[in-house]
Amino acid sequence: ISDFSQSNVSSQNSQETKRKWVPEEDVALVSCMVELCNIGTYNTDTRFKTDYLNELERMLEKFLPHAMLKAKPNLELRIRTLKKSHKVAG
C-alpha cells in the first residue's frame, strides 16, 4: 500500500511542476528561433549550434520578461514537444 501512495504522490508532483505554455509564448519562441537561424551565429546546416538555448533564453526575456523561461528544462522540452506535434500533423 505504501508503494502505491508514494507513486501517486510522485506523479502528482510531476504534474504540478509541468509548465503550461500559452500561444503568445509559442509565437515568441518560434520567432526567436527563426531570428537565430537568420542571424547565422548559432545556425549550422541542419541543426543549431551548442549554447543556442541560452541565447534563446536571453532573447525571450526581452519579449516575455515575466515568463521566466529557462533554457533547461522549459525551452528544451517545448521545442521537443513542438517538433513531435509537427511530425504528427505533417
N, C-alpha and C positions, 0 to 999 in steps of 0.2 A: 504494500500500500504506500509506503514512503517513497518508493521509486516513482510511482505514478504522480504523486504530489510534487516531487522535485522536477520531473519532466514538464509538468503542467506549468509550474512557476517559471522555468527557464523559457518556455515557449511564449508565455505572456510577456516576459521581459524583452525578448527579441522583437515582439510586435510593438511594444511601447517605444522602442528606440528607432524603429523603422520610420524614416522621414517621408512625408507626403510632399510631392512636388506639385506646384501649381503651373498652369500653362505659361504664365509670364516667365517663370524660371527656365522652363524648357526652351522657350524662344530665345532668351538671353544666352543660354548655354550653346545652342546651335549657332547663334550669331557670332559669339566669341570664337567658336571652333572654326567657322568659315574665315573670320578675320585672321586667326593664327595661320591658317592654311594659305591665305592670300599674301600675308607678310613674308612668309617663307622661312623665317627664323627657326621655327620648330617643325617645318614640313620636310618630309623625305618623299621618295617616290610613292610609297604605298602606305606609310604609317607616320604618325607624329614621332618626333624625337623624344628622348628621355627628358623629363622635367617639364613637359608641356602641361601637365596637370597643375603644377604650381603656378605657371603663368596664367592658366585659365582661372584659377582661384583669384589671382590679383585682378584680372580683367573683370570678372563677375562682381567683385567687391565694388567696382565703380558703378555698375549697372544696378546692382541689388545690395546696397550697403548693409541692410539689416537682415539679410537672408542667412548670413554666417555659414556659407557653403565651404566645405573643406575639400581639398584635393582627394584625400583618402579619409573616409570611405565615400563621401557624398558624390563627388563628380565621377569617380571611377565606376561606382555602381550604377549611376544614372546613365552614363554613356553605354555601359554594357546592356542595360535594360532597353535603351533606345535602339541599339543595334539588333537585339533579339526581336523586338516588335517590328522593326523594318524588314527583317528577313521573313517573318511570318506574313506580313502584309504584302510584300513584294513577290 
